Amino acid sequence: MSTLEQLAAQAGLKDTTLLQCVRTDLPPVGQIADLKQRYPAAFPAPFDARTATKADYEARLKEMGYRRRSPM
């Protein structure tokens, strides 16, 4: 797996065929940023806590390792 493919997987690229149309004059990080700008629907939407359900919000907190302390 190439560096570009690894970065695309980390960024959550849904359709790997888009890797065929990357700009070759950019480094791999720039290529992924360019793809995100040109094809935003090909990547997962960023998490928005304001519009997420309570369950999604709690799951995201758990992913980040956040533990709520109960009041004394």
N, C-alpha and C positions, 0 to 999 in steps of 0.2 A: 504494500500500500504506500503510495507516494505521500509526500508532505501535503500536497494540495488536497488529496483525498482525505487525509487525516483531519486537516483543518475544516473541510466541508462537513465531515461527520460530527466534529465537535460543535460546529455552528448549527447543526440540525438540518442540513440540506436534505430535502425530501426527494428530489429528482436528480440523480447523479449524471444524467445525460447533459445537464447544463454545464458540466465541467469541460465539455468539448468546445464551448464558445467563450472561454475566458480570454481576457486580454493577456497576451504573452509579454507585453512590455512592463508588466507589474510583477512584484514579488508575490509569493503565494498568499500572504496575509492581505495584500492589496487586491488580489484577484477575488478573494472571498468577499471583501468589503464592496467591490464593484458589483459582484453578483447580487449581494443583498440590496444594493441600491437599484439595480435594474430589474430584479425579479423578487420583490419582497414576499410575494405569495409562496415562493419556493422554500421559505424558511418559517419556522414556527413563530407565532406572534409573541412578543415579549409579555411576561406576566404582569398583569395590572391588578393590584390588590383592591382597587376601588370598585372594580366590576366583577371580581371573582366571587364565587359562592363561598360561604363560610367553610365548607369542607375543603375546597381547593386551597383557601388561605391557610387553614390549619395544616394541610398536607405540605404546603410549601415551607411553612415554619419548621415543621418536623424535618424536612429535607435539609434545611440549613442548620439543624442542630439546636434550635432555640427551644428552651423549656420555660414555660411560664411558672412563676413562683406563686404559690397560693398565699393570700394575705394571712397574716398571723392573727 
